[in-house]
């Protein structure tokens, strides 16, 4: 599923699909804890919509990462598939 073809996906689902968190619950906890920014704005709701082209900044696992959303993904697949969902900035 391309980012342009789909309207949006929940932020916690996208983080899980991109293999940035092991579970959606861990992703939701990170969002609720203020460790995630979407397009430069602090995010506190796991259901926040993510679209292709958005920028996600996350502080997790002892480092800060800035990612551009390339695709939304349909499932949590292998790491090689997850790597196609974003571009490291």
C-alpha positions as CSV (number, residue, x, y, z in Angstrom):
1,X,0.0,0.0,0.0
2,X,1.6,3.3,-1.0
3,X,1.3,6.4,1.2
4,X,-0.5,8.3,-1.6
5,X,-3.1,5.6,-2.1
6,X,-4.1,5.4,1.5
7,X,-5.5,8.3,3.5
8,X,-3.8,7.7,6.8
9,X,-3.0,5.2,9.6
10,X,-2.8,5.5,13.3
11,X,0.6,6.6,14.6
12,X,0.9,3.6,17.0
13,X,0.2,1.2,14.2
14,X,2.7,2.8,11.9
15,X,5.4,2.7,14.5
16,X,4.7,-1.0,15.1
17,X,4.6,-1.8,11.3
18,X,7.9,0.1,10.9
19,X,9.4,-2.2,13.6
20,X,10.4,0.8,15.7
21,X,8.5,-0.7,18.7
22,X,7.9,-4.4,19.5
23,X,4.2,-3.9,20.3
24,X,1.5,-1.3,19.6
25,X,1.2,-0.9,23.4
26,X,4.9,0.1,23.7
27,X,4.4,2.5,20.8
28,X,1.3,4.0,22.5
29,X,3.1,4.3,25.8
30,X,5.9,6.2,24.1
31,X,3.4,8.5,22.4
32,X,1.6,9.1,25.6
33,X,4.9,9.8,27.4
34,X,5.8,12.6,25.0
35,X,8.6,10.8,23.2
36,X,7.2,11.2,19.8
37,X,6.7,14.3,17.5
38,X,4.7,14.4,14.3
39,X,5.7,17.2,11.9
40,X,7.5,19.0,14.7
41,X,4.4,19.0,17.0
42,X,4.3,17.0,20.2
43,X,2.0,14.1,20.0
44,X,0.0,12.6,22.9
45,X,-2.6,10.5,21.1
46,X,-1.8,7.0,19.7
47,X,-4.7,7.5,17.2
48,X,-3.0,10.5,15.6
49,X,-3.2,10.2,11.8
50,X,0.0,9.6,9.9
51,X,0.2,10.3,6.1
52,X,2.9,9.8,3.5
53,X,5.4,12.6,3.6
54,X,5.0,13.3,7.4
55,X,8.0,13.6,9.6
56,X,8.2,11.5,12.8
57,X,10.7,12.3,15.4
58,X,11.1,9.7,18.2
59,X,13.3,9.4,21.2
60,X,13.6,5.7,22.1
61,X,16.2,3.1,22.8
62,X,18.7,5.7,23.9
63,X,18.7,7.7,20.7
64,X,16.7,10.3,18.7
65,X,15.6,9.4,15.2
66,X,14.0,11.7,12.5
67,X,12.1,9.7,9.9
68,X,10.1,10.7,6.8
69,X,7.1,8.4,6.2
70,X,7.3,6.9,2.7
71,X,4.6,4.2,3.0
72,X,2.0,3.3,5.6
73,X,2.3,-0.4,5.5
74,X,-0.4,-3.0,5.9
75,X,1.2,-5.3,8.4
76,X,4.2,-5.8,10.6
77,X,6.5,-7.7,8.2
78,X,10.2,-8.6,8.2
79,X,12.8,-5.9,8.9
80,X,13.6,-5.6,5.1
81,X,9.9,-4.7,4.5
82,X,9.7,-2.4,7.4
83,X,12.7,-0.4,6.2
84,X,10.8,0.6,3.1
85,X,8.2,2.4,5.2
86,X,10.5,5.3,6.1
87,X,13.6,7.3,5.2
88,X,16.1,8.3,7.9
89,X,16.7,12.0,7.9
